[in-house]
Amino acid sequence: MDALNIKYRQIIEQILQDYATFINTEEEVQQCLVLDRERDRYLLVETGWDGHRRIYGTFIHLDIINGKVWIQHDGTEDGIAYELENAGIPKDHIVLAFKSPARRQLTDYAVF
């Protein structure tokens, strides 16, 4: 399972880096990658200012738990799950954690 986790870490980090680069268009708002490889927590956080309005929040939060990628928060337009699939992570190794377990059963993704 560790080799699989290493592969998943690499995929997650590349996707988050791509998003950070893609959405980094405003000088006053920065995208911060938080990569906790020891605990397998991966976040893309936005921080800064839009005029007088404070910008701060988690854009994407992914965890690897028991060999599966758990999408804790997904602020993308199309869904980070599709990106993970296209990069080689099978649907049965992706958990839509932001949905209740009952609703997860209605998807093609893992429940737990």
N, C-alpha and C positions, 0 to 999 in steps of 0.2 A: 504494500500500500504506500510505502514511503516514496517509491519511484513515481507512482501516480500523483502523489501530493506535490512532488517537485515539478512535474509537468503542469499540474493545475496552477501552481504558484506562478510559473513562468507565463502561462497564458493570461492569468488575471493581471499580473503586473504590466504586461504589454498592452492589454486592452485599456487599463486605467491610464497608462502613460499616453496612449493615443487619444483618449478623451481629454486629458489635461491639455495636450498640445492643441487639439481641435477647438476647444471652447475658450482657450486663453486669448481672447481678442481685445479685452478691455484692460487698460493699464492699471485702473484702480481696483480691479477684482482679480485675485489670484486663485489658482487652483493648487491645492496642497495635497500631495500624495502622502498617505499614512500607511506604511507597509510594516506590519508587525509579523514577521516571518516566524518568530518563535511561537506565537499564539494563533497564527494563520488568520489574521484580521487585516482587511485591506479596504481602505477608504479613499475617496476623492472628496475633498472638502473645499468649498468656495468661501473666500473671505475677502472683505474689502468694503468699498463704498460706491454707491450709485447716487451721485449728487449728495444729498443730505441723508440718504437712506442707507442704513447698515446692511451689508450682505454677509450672512454667515449661515452655513448649513451643509449638511452632508448631501452630496450629489449622488454618490454610489457607495454602498457598504456591502462587502462580500466577506464571508467567512468560509473556511474549510473545516467541516466538522465530520468526523468519522468517514473521511474519504469522499465527501460530497461537497459541492459548492452551494452554500446557502446565500441566497440573495436577500439580505436584510432590508435594504432600501434601494430603490431604483428610480432615479430622477431623469432617466433618459426618455427620449421621445418614443423610440421604437421598442425598447426593452433590451436590457443587457443580456437576458437569457439567449436571445438570438445570436449575439456576438460570441457568447461562450460556446454555443453549439457549432457555429461556423469555424471556430478555432479548434474544435475537436473534442469538446467535452460532451459526452452523451446526455440525452435528456434525463435518463434515470439516475444521473449523478448531479443534477441541478434541482435544488429545492427552492420554491418560491416562498420564502419564509415570511414575506410581507402579507401573504394570504393565510387565512385560517386553515388548520388542517382539514376541515370539512370541504373547503373550497379547493384546496390543493388536489383532492381526489378527483376533481372534475377536469383537471389539466392532464397533459401528456408528460408532465414532469414528476419527479420523485415527491412522495408525500413526506418522508422523513429521511 
